[in-house]
């Protein structure tokens, strides 16, 4: 998605790329501060791991809430169309958090 948006000509593509870079950096800081290990990062998506512990689920949940309410997302929202999508998975061994940004623009093929 980031590549498609940034390949547009003009200042909107450049602005989108800059906004996604800022938001991705801010999200990484939030994830690391919550004790998560970033296993995979793909431009606008993260896969984060917490080792199984009594507070792992709570840490992942609080991190998800922090990401969705982060000041950077609220201020740099590109006209209100940028959304944060988050999912969590629990296993007996670990807690995973999937995080990615979606732009509210329909793709036409």
N, C-alpha and C positions, 0 to 999 in steps of 0.2 A: 504494500500500500504506500509506504513512504516513497519508494522509487517512482511509482506512478504519479503521485502528487507532485514530487519535486521535478519531474521531467516536463511539466507544463512550462510554457514560455512565460516570461514576465516575472513580476515581483511576487505573485501569489505562490509560485513553485518554490522560489527562494525562501519566502516567509514560512511556508509549510515545513521545509527542511529544517530551518532554524528552530521553529517551534517544537518539532518532534525531537530534535537533538536536546533541547533544553528540558523537555518533559521526560525524556528517557534518562537523562543524567539525574534529574531530581528523583525519579522513581527508583533508580539504582541506589541512591543514598537512603531513601526510605526503607527499601528492602534489606540493605545491609545493616542499618541501624536496628532493625527488628530481629536481627540474629539469623537471617536467612542466607543461604549460600546460593548465588546465582549460577545455575548449571548451564543455562543456555540463554543467549541474548540474540535476537534477530531483528535489529532495527527498531521495531515498535512492539516487540513481544519479549516477555521474560518467562523462564521456567525457574522457579525458586524452590529450594529444598530446606527443610528443617529436620534435623535428626529427631527421631521419636523420643519424646519426653512428656512429662505430665503437662507442661505448659506450651508444647509445640502448637497445638490446635489454637489455643488462645492467642499466641504470638502471630500466627498466620492470619487469623480473623482480624485482629487489631491492625495488622499491616494492610490488609485489604481495605479496611475502612479508611485508614490514613491515606492510601493511594487515591481512593475515590474522592476524598475531600481535600486533597493537597492544594495548597494555594497556587502553585504553578499551573495546575490544570484549570483552575477557576479563572485565572487572569489571562491565560494565553489560549483561549478556547476557539479561536478562528471563527467567530460569529456564532458560537453556541452549538456547533455541530460535532465537536470532538467528544467521544465518550470512552470511558474506561470500562473494560469488561474483565471480570475476575472470576476464576473458579478455583476451588480447592479440592484436593483428594487426600484422604487419610488411609494409611495402611498400617499394619502392625509394626512396620519398620520406619516409616517416615511420613511427613506431611509435605505435600507439594502445593504450590500456588502457581496458577497460570494467569498471566496478566498481559493484556494487549490493548492497544488503542484502536478505535474504529472511527472513521470519518463518515459523517452522515450523508454521503453522496452515493447515489445509486450508480452502479456500473452497467454500462450497456455493451453487450458483446455483438 
